[in-house]
Amino acid sequence: MPRGISRNFRVSSGPSLGLPLLVVLALVVGVAPAYDGQLTPAALHDAYVLGQRNDQATAAFLSPYVKQLTDRAADPHIAEIEILTPFAQVVDQSRSLTSGYSEQQAAQDYHQRGDTILVRVLLMLPAAYPKDQSNPETSSPASSRLSSTEQNSALRPENFWQNFRFTLKQHGKVVQTKSIHNKPVHSTPTPDAPAVLDGATVWLEYDAKDIASEETTIEVMTPESKTIRAVFDLKKLR
């Protein structure tokens, strides 16, 4: 998994930013018709500073880069799909390392990582979702145990994510990945129950020079051959 990439949007508490937030976003986003495939020193500085703020402006900037799939009827296994440009990667890493993380370190990490596009897919096993308490059939303990056993029996091994197929397309053409990484997601253990496998985070890495500033579709095919899509317009991202 790429070093330093954070997964939790942490928004600091405080008064509404109002106009300052809009000014910051306007300066960061600008009017460029394309994402930054290669960062200039000025762009790198902007990304580092925005990440170090780790406030509402940071969260607002990163929000368009992630799609949360809340319709469980569509597919209960895919929770989020996110795309990170080189600029967004610097912002994301900077906001997760606000204590003692220097701009020089951010520049070193960027050059070591190279100009890449990262796609993150969060897969959650059905048993990890809260049960619908309004439905007696799904909220009863026996039904819950049966549902968990039936739905997860073939998915419980930590390599269950390999039963999914991940594709990035532009104009219907598939772009090849440079690498694929995964990290298991486990529940928090309690005194009464050990940690169990809840899902997996899958990272797909692409060479930025292979990704145009155009509409980009991320497709995930489930083990049941159902295809879930998330569309990002890279012309509107930095």
N, C-alpha and C positions, 0 to 999 in steps of 0.2 A: 504494500500500500504506500502511496507517495508520502514522503516525510512531511509531517507538520500540517497536513490538510485536516481541518477540523470539521466536525459534523453538527455541532450545536450552535444555533444562532443565539448568542447571548446579547441581550439588549440591556444596557445599564439603565437604572432608574434615574429619574430626574425630571425637570420641567420640560414642556414641549419645546422642540427646537424651532418650530415655525419657519420663518424666513431663512435663518442660517442653514437649516437642513436643505432647503431648496437650492440655496446658493452653492453648497458643497456638492450636491448631486449634479447641478448644472456644470460646475467646473470639471468634475470627474468624468461625466458622461460626454459632455461636449456635443458637437454636431457631426462627429465623424460618421461616415456612412459605412464603416467597416470596423470589425473588432481588431484589436491590436495583436497581430500575429507574431510580432517581434517588438519587445518593449525598448523604448528609448530610456536614457537615464531619467528624463523628466517624467515619463509614464511610470517608471518603476518607483520614483519618489512619491507620486500621487497615490499609487496603490498601497505602498507601505504606510503612508500617513493615514489613509482612510481606514486601513485595518487596525492601526494603533488606536484610533478613536473608539472603536468597538462600541458604537452607540446606535441611535436610531438611523443615522445617515448610513452607517455600515450595513445594517440589516436591510434598509430600503434598497440599497444598491444591489445586494446579493439576491434579493427576493425573486427577480425575474429569471434567475438562473436555475431555479428548482421548480418542479411540478409535483405537487402532492396528489396522489391518487386516492381519493377518499371514498370513491364509489365501490363498496365491497362487492356489489353485484357484478361489476366489470371483471374483477379478479382479486381474490383475497390475498394473493401472495406478493404483489408488487405494491410497495407503499410509496416510494419516491423515485423520481428520475431527475438527475441534476447534471448540468453541463458547466464546465469551468474553463474559461479562456485563460491564456497566460496571465492577463491582468487580474482576472478574478482569483486565480490561484494565489497570487501574491497577497491580495487583500485577505483571502481566507486564512492563509498561513499567518500573516501578520496579526490578525485579530485573535488567533489562538495562542500567540506567544507575546503577549503585551509586556510581560515582566522581563526586562533585561535583553530584549530582542532588538538589535540595532539595524539601521538601514543598510549598513555594510554587510551584515549577515543575510539580510533579505536579498541583497544583490547576489551574494555568493550562492545562496540556495536557488535563486532563479537561474543563474548561468549553469549550475550543476544539473538542474532539472531539464533545462532546454525549453524550446518553444513547443509546447504540447497542448492538446485539448484533452481534458479529462471528463469522462462520463461516469457518474456514480449511480448505481441502481441498488436500492434498498429492498431486499426480499424478506418478507416476514411469513413465518409459518402460521397456518390458520389458528392454532392453539394460542398464539401470542396476542390475538385480538380480543378485546373485551366481549364477553357474551352479551347478547341482547336480552336484558332482563324482562322486557315486555312480552317475550315469547316463552311460555312455560316449557315448551318442548326443547328449546335450546338452552334454557337456564337451569334445568334440572341437573344435578350432579351426574346421574347415570348417563343422560344424553350427552353431557359435556365430555365425559370420559370416552364414550363411544365415538363421538364426532372427532375428538382428538386422535384416537387410535386409527380410525378409518382414514382420515384425511392426511395424516402425517406418517403413516406406516412406511410409505415409499420415499419419504422426504427427510427423515430424521438424520441420516448420516450427514456429517458436516460438509460433504461435497455435493449435497443435494442441488446446489446452485448450478452444477454442471448439466442438469436436466433442462435448464433454460437456455435459450438462444438469444444472443444480443447482437443487434445490427445498427449501424449508423448509416443513414442514406442522405444523399443530396441529389435532387432531380432523379430520384429512383435508382441511382447508382450507389452500390455499396462501397464504403470506404474501409480499407483494411486497418486493423488495429496493430499497434506496435507491441502491446503487451496487455495482459489481463491479470489482475490481482483480486484476491478475495480475503475477507476477514469475517469469521463467525460472529454472530450477535447472540449473546447469552443473557438470560434473565438475571436479575439480582438475587443472590441467595439469601435466604432467611433462616432463622433458627429451626423452622419446621420443614424447610424444603431446600434442596440443593439447587444450584444454577442449572438451567436446562437450555438447550439450543432453541432460540427464538427465531433465528433467521440468519441472513448473511448480507454483507455489503460487498458489492462487486464493482471494481474499478476497471474501466477500459481506457487505455491511453492511445492517443492518435498524434501523428505528426501534424503540427499546425499548418505546414505548407500544403498538406493534402486536404485541408478543410477551408472551403471558400466562405466568404461573408454572405451567406445565403440561408434560406430556410433549411433547417436541418431536422431530420426525423430520427428519433431513437425508437427502435422497435425491440420489444422483448416478447419472445414466444414461450409460453408456459409449457409444462409437460403435457397439458391437455390440448396442445396445438392451438391455443388461443393467443392472438397477437394483440399486445397492448402498445399504444404509441404515445409519444410525447413530442411535440413540435416546438422548436426554438428558432427564432429569427435572429441569426447572428449579426445582421445589419443593425439591430437595435440593442446589441450588447457590446461591451467593450472588452 
